[in-house]
Amino acid sequence: MSFYATLRSLIEEKIINDSQLNAESAFCEIVADYLEDSSLITEFTHSPYFKEVQGSKNLKIDGFSINENETVLSLFIASYDNINEESKLNLKDVETIFKQLYRVLNYVIRPNENELPKANVLSALSTEYHKGIKNNIVKIEFYLFTNCTSVNKKEVDASKIITKNDFDSDIDFNFRIYDIKELHRLHKSDQKLDIDVKDYYGKPINVLKPEIGSSSYGTAIAILPGEFLYRIYSDFGGRLLESNVRSFLSARVKVNQGIKYTLINAPEMFLAYNNGLCVTVSEIILNDDNSVQTFKNFQIVNGGQTTSSIYFATQDAKKTNNVVDLSRVNVMTKITEIRRNIDAVKIQSTIAENSNLQNAVKQSDLSSNEEYLINLHTCSKKFRNPTSNNYHYFERTRGQYQLEKNLSKNQSHFLNLFPTSQKIEKADLSILFYCAVGNVIEPFVSVQSAEKRYKLIRDQFESENKKIGEEYYVNMIGAFIFYKLLKSKYGQGKNAVGRIRKNVIAYSVALIQKYLSKSQKTLDFQTVWRNNGVEISETIIKEFLIYINQLLLQNLDDGRLDEACKKKDSWEKIVKKVDWGKIDSLIKFLPVCEMKKFKRSSSQDFDADIKYKLLIDEMNKMIHSAAKYKILHKRIQNEIETYKQDGMSLYSRRHLRLMVEHFRPNIKLMDYDPMTYNLYLLQCRNKNGEIIKKKFSDLKNKLDELYRVFNAIMKDELLELE
């Protein structure tokens, strides 16, 4: 299946889950989800607006985002072609589209008054711009999302789009394009960051590369100029930070005061005072004079605060008539060159663990394969809904559902078992945890950005994992069913109750739970699960949602309602102001039960019985024939034979051996006999059939590694199994 077809399938899936979306809106939300997952933006607010103006000076916007410390405003516009797979956007097309978005900034967001009704989300953005962020902004970014093939963003000349005043101002204006090729890379979580030095610095950058006698990695030392770091941070922002570390460095950029003082008052001493950076790359390409031409897949694993502080301190200085002379700033940098290998991420994470990070990061924090999420996924394959006779699918990694569907023997059978409308994502989990099923009721967390919620909920994974079992899982899915019910009744667009759906739904569920908790009760989500819903009239639900909508508007809307709803004191204010009689009237129609603690489940028993069996079953379902295994085997073999000698192979003999030992092909690859979980388990039993703990512990490590390698192979762009 081509990525274009995959994208259309994802759009259809999005529309099934929210019937009020059209194709372009669904496309926008999918791309925004990718960007949020990659920490490229903080939180996307969907705000479609179009105004036709004579003389081809139309206004158009599809969404916006404000980063958490309110220094970057991002505006988004989509160009979606629902008909032609081969569509292309030339430079003139791109400039025309960006001009439409720039006009929205000038005629809707920046003016003190505009023609939009107060209820419009863009009107709220305009108010927020003037009341809160106008004086903080250091960068405005314009994003173009398109399923066409587009010109490169480097060809876009900002001076042809924005006014001279903006071009010469202290604010950075950046233009970014995500076309079908870039979206494919995002979809495969393969967003390589290649930096051509000449695009960011006018002088040579040299590196010292000692020979260390290893084919798997190399090392280099460099002095990186402050101007170079400033410009790449301006262009790439948080993408420069290694993916795992990025999740744990606060998105709220706090400029280190010591760094700021040195930059302004003694920039030439920065090299002496600062610890420097630790960077990983996949390759350093050199020019003929041995200076650096390109850093391939550049990632900072230590020194993120240093880099961001150079950027933000320089921007702050402009506002106070100070000057940071970046030409005198240099930063010592250790560069590890990790070869083209599927173990690169694992090596990179290990480097991050052992680096002296400014923000302490525990080894457990850096695990990208959390047992809690795997166990939830396991439950989603085990517990079938008694009413609908199918399953809810918990997607622990983006694209997992789509991949499994595409590789299944019978897609219609897969969809019968796991309907698209019953997919639950990590983002859903973090919403529900703080407004419905967690230890505390904090809807002000549920309405934070997905990235921020996830950072907080990760701290709970270890304790929550001990509770996982059927009751725990069913309770979570029951909450999801109830949440989706309220969400659908609130609506979206012209027929919606209002414009603050996510806030109203989170606060509604939380208020119900808060009221019930006073009498040691809770919504009976297990009954909701068993019935696959709640029997209640639409009128009663809508009246309740309208009341909560008005409650938030009347008490929190100072022009920045979205921000207000994210604060603890706002929740406390709503708790004091709410008419509890309204909650009581609704609860009469809802299933309620006594509060109870979930029993602690034996983690080892859970793993032995379910988790690893599911992982092995998943692999065997994806490679469900000897023909598919032969494709996989040949791809690994060809890669090794082509690139092994120069150390640039994605795969090693060890990776191939893991696949052979599991799938057990014959010599000619015409037949295979894959291992099952029960066969693996036999290897751990003694003569009496009892599990030997040491062997089982070794088996778990082996299967974890097998599954990690298998998943990496599945992301190979040259592997064509479908």
C-alpha positions in Angstrom: 0.0 0.0 0.0 1.4 3.4 -1.0 1.7 6.0 1.8 -0.9 8.2 -0.1 -3.4 5.3 0.2 -2.4 4.8 3.9 -3.0 8.5 4.5 -6.4 8.3 2.9 -7.2 5.4 5.2 -6.1 7.3 8.2 -8.3 10.2 7.2 -11.3 7.9 6.8 -10.5 6.5 10.2 -10.5 10.0 11.7 -13.8 10.9 10.1 -15.4 7.6 11.4 -14.4 8.7 14.9 -15.6 12.3 14.4 -18.3 12.6 11.7 -18.2 16.4 11.8 -14.7 16.5 10.2 -14.2 16.8 6.5 -11.2 15.3 4.7 -9.0 18.4 4.9 -9.8 19.0 8.6 -9.1 15.3 9.4 -5.8 15.6 7.4 -4.8 18.6 9.4 -5.4 16.9 12.7 -3.4 13.8 11.6 -0.4 15.9 10.6 -0.7 17.9 13.8 -0.7 14.7 15.8 2.5 13.7 14.1 4.1 17.0 15.0 3.0 16.9 18.6 4.3 13.3 18.9 7.7 14.5 17.6 7.7 17.5 19.9 7.8 19.8 16.9 4.8 21.8 18.3 3.2 22.0 21.7 -0.5 21.8 21.1 -2.6 22.2 18.0 -5.9 24.1 18.1 -8.1 23.4 15.1 -9.4 26.8 13.8 -10.5 26.5 10.2 -11.3 29.9 8.7 -11.6 31.1 5.1 -12.5 34.5 3.7 -12.7 35.2 0.0 -11.4 38.7 -1.0 -11.5 40.3 -4.4 -8.1 40.5 -6.2 -7.1 37.0 -5.1 -6.2 38.2 -1.6 -8.0 35.5 0.3 -7.5 34.7 4.0 -7.1 31.1 5.1 -6.0 29.3 8.3 -6.6 25.8 9.6 -5.1 25.9 13.1 -2.6 27.5 15.5 -0.3 26.6 18.4 1.4 28.6 21.1 4.4 27.0 22.9 4.2 26.7 26.7 6.4 29.7 27.6 4.5 31.8 25.0 7.5 32.8 22.9 6.5 31.0 19.6 3.3 31.4 17.7 2.7 28.8 15.0 0.0 29.1 12.3 -1.1 26.3 10.1 -2.6 26.1 6.6 -3.5 22.9 4.6 -3.6 22.2 0.9 -5.3 18.9 0.5 -6.0 17.2 -2.9 -8.6 14.5 -2.5 -8.4 13.4 -6.2 -4.9 13.5 -7.8 -2.1 11.4 -6.2 0.5 13.1 -8.4 -0.3 16.7 -7.5 2.6 19.1 -7.2 2.9 22.6 -5.6 5.4 24.9 -7.4 7.0 27.9 -5.7 4.3 30.3 -6.8 1.6 28.0 -5.4 3.4 27.8 -2.1 3.9 31.6 -1.9 0.2 32.2 -2.6 -0.8 29.8 0.2 1.6 31.3 2.7 0.3 34.8 1.8 -3.2 33.7 2.7 -2.0 32.6 6.1 0.1 35.8 6.6 -3.1 37.9 5.9 -4.9 36.1 8.8 -2.0 37.2 11.1 -2.3 40.8 9.9 -6.1 41.2 9.5 -7.5 38.8 12.2 -5.0 38.1 14.9 -3.0 41.3 15.2 -5.8 43.9 15.0 -7.4 44.9 18.3 -10.8 44.5 16.6 -11.9 42.0 13.9 -15.2 41.0 12.3 -15.3 37.6 13.9 -17.9 36.7 16.5 -16.6 36.3 20.1 -17.4 32.6 20.0 -14.9 32.0 17.2 -11.7 30.4 18.3 -9.6 32.8 16.2 -11.3 35.7 18.0 -10.1 34.2 21.3 -6.6 33.9 19.8 -6.6 37.5 18.9 -7.6 38.4 22.5 -4.9 36.1 23.8 -2.4 37.7 21.5 -3.0 41.2 22.9 -3.5 40.2 26.5 -0.8 37.7 27.0 1.7 36.9 24.3 2.3 39.9 22.1 5.3 41.2 24.1 6.8 37.7 24.6 6.9 36.4 21.0 10.3 35.9 19.6 9.3 33.7 16.6 6.3 33.3 14.3 6.2 30.1 12.3 4.0 29.4 9.2 3.3 25.7 8.4 2.0 24.3 5.2 0.5 20.8 5.3 -0.1 19.1 2.0 -0.5 15.7 0.5 1.1 16.9 -2.7 4.7 17.0 -3.6 6.0 20.5 -2.8 9.1 22.6 -3.4 11.7 22.7 -0.6 11.2 25.3 2.1 14.7 26.6 1.3 13.3 28.0 -1.9 10.8 30.1 -0.1 11.8 33.8 0.0 10.3 35.3 3.2 10.7 38.9 1.7 8.1 38.0 -1.0 5.5 37.0 1.6 5.9 39.3 4.7 6.2 43.1 4.9 9.6 44.8 5.1 8.8 45.9 8.7 8.3 42.3 9.7 11.3 41.1 7.7 13.5 43.7 9.6 11.9 43.2 13.0 13.4 41.3 16.0 10.9 38.5 15.5 12.0 35.5 13.5 9.6 34.5 10.7 10.0 30.9 9.6 8.3 28.9 6.9 7.9 25.2 7.1 6.5 22.7 4.5 5.3 19.2 5.3 4.5 17.6 1.9 3.8 13.9 1.2 7.4 12.9 1.5 8.0 14.6 4.8 4.7 13.2 6.1 5.8 9.7 5.1 8.9 10.2 7.2 6.9 11.4 10.1 4.5 8.5 9.8 7.4 6.1 10.0 9.0 8.0 12.9 12.0 8.6 10.7 12.4 12.3 10.8 16.1 12.6 10.1 17.6 16.0 10.8 20.4 16.7 8.3 22.2 20.0 8.8 24.2 21.5 5.9 26.7 23.9 7.5 26.7 26.4 4.6 22.9 27.0 5.2 23.6 28.2 8.8 27.1 29.5 9.0 29.3 31.4 6.5 32.7 30.0 7.6 34.2 26.5 7.7 33.5 24.3 10.8 36.3 21.8 11.4 36.3 18.6 13.4 39.1 16.4 14.8 38.3 12.7 14.0 40.6 10.2 15.8 40.8 6.6 14.5 39.2 4.4 17.2 39.1 1.0 15.4 35.4 0.5 15.5 33.1 -0.1 12.5 29.9 0.5 14.6 30.7 4.1 15.6 33.1 6.9 15.3 33.9 10.0 17.4 34.9 13.6 16.7 35.6 16.8 18.6 34.5 20.2 17.3 34.2 23.9 18.4 30.7 24.9 17.3 30.2 28.7 16.8 27.4 30.4 18.8 26.0 31.8 15.5 25.6 28.3 14.1 23.8 27.0 17.2 21.6 30.0 17.3 20.5 29.6 13.7 19.9 25.8 13.8 17.8 26.3 17.0 15.8 29.0 15.4 15.0 26.6 12.5 14.6 23.3 14.3 13.9 24.1 18.0 13.2 21.1 20.1 13.8 18.7 17.2 17.5 19.1 17.9 17.1 17.3 21.2 17.4 13.5 21.3 13.9 12.1 21.2 13.9 10.5 24.7 15.7 13.3 26.4 13.4 15.9 24.7 10.4 14.4 26.6 12.0 15.2 30.0 13.5 18.6 29.4 10.8 21.1 30.2 9.2 22.7 27.1 9.0 25.8 29.2 12.3 27.4 28.3 14.0 29.0 31.3 17.1 30.9 30.2 19.9 30.0 32.6 20.9 33.4 34.2 24.6 32.5 34.4 24.6 31.6 30.7 22.7 34.8 29.9 25.2 37.0 31.9 28.2 35.4 30.2 26.6 35.8 26.7 26.0 39.5 27.2 29.0 40.5 29.3 31.8 38.1 28.4 30.9 36.1 25.3 34.5 35.2 24.6 34.6 33.3 28.0 31.6 31.1 27.1 33.9 28.3 25.9 35.8 28.3 29.2 32.8 28.4 31.5 30.4 26.1 29.7 30.5 22.2 29.9 29.7 22.0 26.2 27.5 19.7 24.1 27.3 16.0 23.6 25.9 15.3 20.1 25.1 12.2 18.0 25.1 12.0 14.2 24.8 9.1 11.7 27.5 10.5 9.5 29.8 13.6 9.1 30.2 14.4 5.5 33.4 16.5 4.8 34.3 19.0 2.0 37.5 18.6 0.0 39.3 20.9 2.6 38.1 18.5 5.4 35.7 21.1 6.8 32.2 19.8 7.6 29.7 19.9 4.8 26.8 18.1 6.5 25.9 16.6 9.9 23.5 13.7 9.1 20.8 13.1 11.7 22.1 15.7 14.2 20.8 15.2 17.8 21.8 16.8 21.0 21.9 14.3 23.9 23.5 16.7 26.4 23.4 20.5 26.3 19.9 21.2 25.3 19.6 23.9 27.9 22.8 25.5 26.7 21.6 25.6 23.1 18.1 26.9 23.9 19.6 29.5 26.2 21.9 30.8 23.5 18.8 31.3 21.3 16.4 32.8 23.9 19.0 34.9 25.7 19.9 36.5 22.3 16.2 37.2 21.6 15.6 38.6 25.1 18.6 40.9 24.8 17.2 42.5 21.7 14.1 43.6 23.7 16.2 45.3 26.4 18.6 47.0 24.0 21.4 44.7 24.9 23.5 42.9 22.4 24.8 39.3 22.4 27.9 39.2 20.1 27.5 35.6 18.9 30.6 35.9 16.7 32.6 35.7 20.0 30.6 32.7 21.4 32.0 29.1 20.9 30.9 25.8 22.4 33.0 22.7 22.9 31.2 19.7 21.4 31.8 15.9 21.5 30.3 14.2 18.5 29.5 10.5 18.4 29.0 9.2 14.8 26.6 6.2 15.0 26.7 4.2 11.8 23.6 3.4 9.8 22.3 0.6 12.0 18.9 -0.3 13.5 20.5 -0.3 16.9 21.3 3.4 16.6 18.4 4.5 18.8 19.4 2.0 21.5 23.0 3.3 21.4 21.9 6.9 21.4 19.7 6.3 24.4 22.5 4.7 26.3 24.7 7.7 25.5 22.0 9.9 26.9 21.7 7.8 30.1 25.4 8.2 30.7 25.8 11.8 29.8 25.9 14.4 32.6 22.5 15.9 31.9 21.5 19.3 33.3 18.1 17.9 34.1 18.5 14.5 35.8 17.0 11.7 33.8 16.7 8.3 35.4 17.4 5.2 33.3 13.8 4.0 33.9 12.6 7.3 32.4 14.5 6.6 29.1 12.8 3.3 28.4 10.8 3.7 25.2 9.1 0.3 25.6 7.2 0.8 28.9 5.8 -2.3 30.4 2.7 -0.6 31.5 1.7 0.3 27.9 2.6 -3.1 26.6 0.4 -4.7 29.3 -2.5 -2.4 28.3 -2.1 -3.4 24.7 -2.0 -7.0 25.8 -5.3 -6.5 27.7 -6.9 -5.0 24.6 -6.3 -8.2 22.7 -7.5 -10.4 25.5 -10.8 -8.9 26.9 -13.7 -8.9 24.4 -16.7 -6.6 25.0 -19.7 -8.9 26.0 -22.2 -6.6 24.2 -20.5 -5.7 20.9 -18.5 -9.0 20.8 -15.4 -7.2 19.7 -12.4 -5.5 21.2 -11.1 -2.0 21.9 -7.6 -1.7 20.4 -5.0 0.1 22.6 -2.3 1.6 20.4 0.8 2.0 22.4 2.9 3.4 19.5 1.6 5.6 16.7 0.7 3.7 13.5 0.6 0.3 15.3 -3.1 -0.2 14.5 -2.7 0.7 10.8 0.3 -1.5 10.4 -1.3 -4.5 12.0 -4.5 -4.0 9.9 -2.5 -3.7 6.6 -0.5 -6.8 7.3 -3.3 -9.0 8.6 -4.4 -12.0 6.4 -8.0 -10.7 6.3 -8.5 -7.0 6.8 -12.3 -7.2 7.1 -12.0 -9.8 9.8 -9.5 -7.6 11.6 -11.9 -4.6 11.4 -14.7 -6.8 12.7 -12.6 -7.6 15.8 -11.0 -4.2 16.2 -13.3 -1.5 14.7 -11.6 1.8 13.9 -14.0 3.7 16.2 -12.7 1.6 19.1 -9.1 2.5 18.9 -7.7 4.2 22.0 -4.4 6.0 22.0 -1.9 7.1 24.6 -3.3 10.7 24.4 -6.8 9.4 25.3 -5.2 7.5 28.3 -3.6 10.6 29.7 -6.9 12.6 29.5 -8.9 9.9 31.3 -6.3 9.4 34.0 -6.7 12.9 35.3 -10.4 13.4 34.9 -12.0 10.0 35.3 -9.9 7.0 36.6 -6.8 8.4 38.3 -6.0 8.6 42.0 -6.8 12.4 41.9 -9.3 14.4 40.0 -7.3 17.1 38.0 -9.1 18.1 34.8 -6.8 21.1 34.5 -4.1 18.5 33.6 -6.4 16.6 31.2 -6.7 19.8 29.1 -2.9 20.4 28.9 -1.0 19.5 25.8 -0.6 15.8 25.0 3.1 16.0 25.5 2.8 17.6 29.0 0.1 15.1 30.1 2.3 12.3 29.0 5.3 13.5 30.9 3.2 13.6 34.1 1.5 10.2 33.6 4.8 8.5 32.9 5.7 9.0 36.6 2.7 6.8 37.4 3.5 3.9 35.1 5.4 1.8 37.6 2.7 2.0 40.3 -0.2 1.6 37.8 1.4 -1.4 36.2 1.0 -3.3 39.5 -2.8 -2.9 39.3 -3.3 -4.1 35.7 -5.7 -6.9 35.3 -9.2 -7.4 33.8 -11.0 -5.0 36.2 -8.4 -2.3 35.8 -8.5 -2.5 32.0 -12.3 -2.7 31.7 -12.6 0.3 34.0 -10.3 2.3 31.7 -12.2 1.4 28.5 -15.6 2.1 30.2 -14.3 5.6 31.0 -13.2 6.0 27.4 -16.7 4.9 26.1 -18.3 7.5 28.4 -15.9 10.2 27.5 -16.5 9.6 23.7 -20.2 9.7 24.3 -20.0 13.2 25.9 -17.6 14.3 23.1 -20.0 13.2 20.3 -23.0 14.9 22.0 -21.1 18.2 22.4 -20.4 18.2 18.7 -18.0 20.2 16.6 -18.3 23.0 14.1 -21.5 24.9 13.4 -23.8 22.5 15.3 -21.6 22.3 18.4 -22.6 23.4 21.9 -19.6 25.8 21.9 -16.0 26.2 20.9 -14.4 24.7 24.1 -15.2 21.0 23.7 -12.0 19.5 25.3 -12.4 21.8 28.3 -16.1 21.1 28.8 -15.8 17.3 28.5 -12.8 17.0 30.9 -14.4 19.3 33.5 -17.8 17.6 33.1 -16.4 14.1 33.8 -14.3 15.5 36.6 -17.3 17.3 38.3 -19.3 14.1 38.2 -16.5 12.1 39.8 -15.9 14.9 42.3 -19.5 14.9 43.4 -19.7 11.1 43.7 -16.4 11.0 45.6 -18.0 12.9 48.5 -20.0 9.7 49.3 -17.2 7.3 48.4 -18.8 6.5 45.1 -17.7 6.6 41.4 -19.2 6.2 37.9 -19.5 2.5 37.3 -17.4 2.3 34.2 -17.5 -1.5 34.3 -21.2 -1.4 33.7 -20.6 1.2 30.9 -18.2 -1.3 29.4 -20.5 -4.3 29.7 -23.4 -2.3 28.1 -21.0 -0.7 25.6 -22.5 2.7 26.4 -25.0 4.5 28.6 -28.8 4.6 28.0 -29.6 8.2 28.5 -31.4 10.7 26.3 -29.5 13.1 24.1 -31.5 16.0 25.5 -30.4 15.4 29.1 -26.7 15.1 28.1 -26.8 18.2 25.9 -28.5 20.3 28.6 -25.8 19.3 31.1 -23.0 20.1 28.6 -24.6 23.5 27.8 -24.6 24.2 31.5 -20.9 23.3 32.0 -20.0 25.3 28.8 -21.7 28.4 30.3 -20.2 27.8 33.7 -16.6 27.9 32.3 -17.3 30.9 30.1 -18.9 32.9 32.9 -16.2 32.2 35.4 -13.0 31.7 33.5 -13.3 33.5 30.2 -11.0 36.6 30.5 -10.1 36.2 26.8 -7.7 33.3 27.5 -10.1 30.6 28.5 -8.0 27.7 27.2 -5.1 28.9 29.3 -7.4 29.5 32.3 -8.7 25.9 32.2 -5.1 24.6 32.5 -4.7 26.1 36.0 -5.4 24.4 39.3 -7.0 27.5 40.9 -9.5 27.6 37.9 -10.6 24.1 38.8 -11.0 25.1 42.5 -13.0 28.1 41.4 -15.4 25.9 39.3 -15.8 23.5 42.2 -17.0 26.4 44.3 -19.3 27.9 41.7 -20.9 24.8 40.3 -24.6 24.1 41.0 -24.2 20.6 42.5 -28.0 20.1 42.0 -27.3 20.0 38.2 -24.8 17.2 38.7 -27.2 15.3 41.0 -30.0 15.5 38.4 -27.7 13.9 35.8 -26.3 11.2 38.0 -29.8 9.7 38.4 -29.5 8.5 34.8 -25.9 7.1 35.1 -24.6 3.9 36.6 -22.9 4.4 39.9 -21.0 2.1 42.3 -18.9 2.1 45.5 -15.3 3.2 45.2 -12.9 0.2 45.3 -9.2 -0.3 44.9 -8.0 -2.5 42.2 -6.2 -5.7 43.3 -2.5 -5.8 42.8 -1.8 -8.3 40.0 1.3 -10.4 39.9 3.5 -8.8 37.3 5.4 -12.0 36.6 2.2 -14.1 36.1 0.8 -11.4 33.9 3.9 -11.4 31.8 4.2 -15.2 31.5 0.5 -15.7 30.6 -0.2 -12.8 28.4 2.4 -10.2 27.5 5.0 -12.2 25.7 2.5 -14.5 24.1 0.9 -11.5 22.5 4.2 -10.1 21.3 5.0 -13.4 19.6 1.5 -13.7 18.2 1.7 -10.2 16.8 5.0 -11.0 15.0 3.6 -14.2 13.5 0.5 -12.5 12.3 2.5 -9.9 10.5 4.8 -12.5 8.9 2.0 -15.0 8.3 3.4 -16.9 5.3 6.7 -18.3 4.1 6.5 -15.9 1.1 6.4 -12.9 3.5 9.3 -14.3 5.6 11.4 -14.7 2.4 10.9 -11.0 1.5 12.0 -10.0 5.0 15.0 -12.4 5.0 16.2 -11.3 1.5 15.9 -7.6 2.5 18.2 -8.1 5.6 20.6 -10.3 3.6 20.9 -7.8 0.7 21.5 -4.9 3.1 24.3 -6.8 4.9 26.0 -7.8 1.7 25.8 -4.3 0.2 26.9 -2.2 3.2 28.6 -4.4 5.8 32.2 -3.8 4.7 32.0 0.0 5.2 30.2 -0.3 8.5 27.0 1.3 7.1 24.6 -1.6 7.1 21.3 -1.2 8.8 21.5 -4.8 9.9 24.1 -7.2 11.3 24.4 -11.0 11.2 23.0 -11.0 14.8 19.7 -9.4 13.5 19.4 -11.9 10.8 20.2 -14.8 13.2 17.4 -13.5 15.6 14.9 -13.7 12.7 16.1 -17.1 11.5 15.9 -18.6 15.0 12.4 -17.3 15.5 10.8 -18.0 12.1 12.9 -21.2 11.4 12.9 -21.2 7.6 14.2 -24.2 5.5 17.4 -23.7 3.5 15.6 -22.6 0.3 13.2 -20.2 2.2 10.3 -22.0 0.7 8.8 -23.0 4.0 9.0 -21.9 7.6 7.9 -23.0 11.1 7.8 -20.0 13.4 8.2 -20.3 17.1 5.2 -19.8 19.4 5.2 -18.6 22.9 4.4 -22.1 24.3 7.5 -23.4 22.4 9.7 -20.7 24.0 8.2 -21.5 27.4 9.1 -25.2 27.0 12.7 -24.2 27.0 12.3 -22.8 30.5 10.8 -25.8 32.1 12.5 -28.5 34.1 11.7 -32.3 33.8 8.7 -31.8 36.1 7.3 -29.1 33.9 8.0 -26.2 36.3 9.3 -22.8 35.1 13.0 -22.2 36.0 13.1 -18.6 37.1 16.6 -17.9 35.8 15.7 -19.3 32.3 12.4 -17.4 32.2 14.2 -14.2 33.1 16.7 -14.8 30.3 13.8 -15.6 27.9 12.1 -12.3 28.7 15.3 -10.4 27.8 15.6 -12.4 24.6 12.0 -11.8 23.6 12.2 -8.1 24.4 15.3 -7.8 22.1 13.7 -10.0 19.4 10.6 -7.8 19.4 12.6 -4.5 19.4 14.6 -5.7 16.4 11.5 -6.9 14.6 9.8 -3.6 15.0 12.8 -1.7 13.7 12.9 -4.0 10.6 9.1 -3.3 10.0 10.0 0.4 9.7 12.4 -0.2 6.8 11.3 1.8 3.8 12.7 -0.8 1.4 10.8 -3.7 3.0 7.7 -4.2 0.9 5.5 -6.8 2.6 2.1 -5.4 1.7 
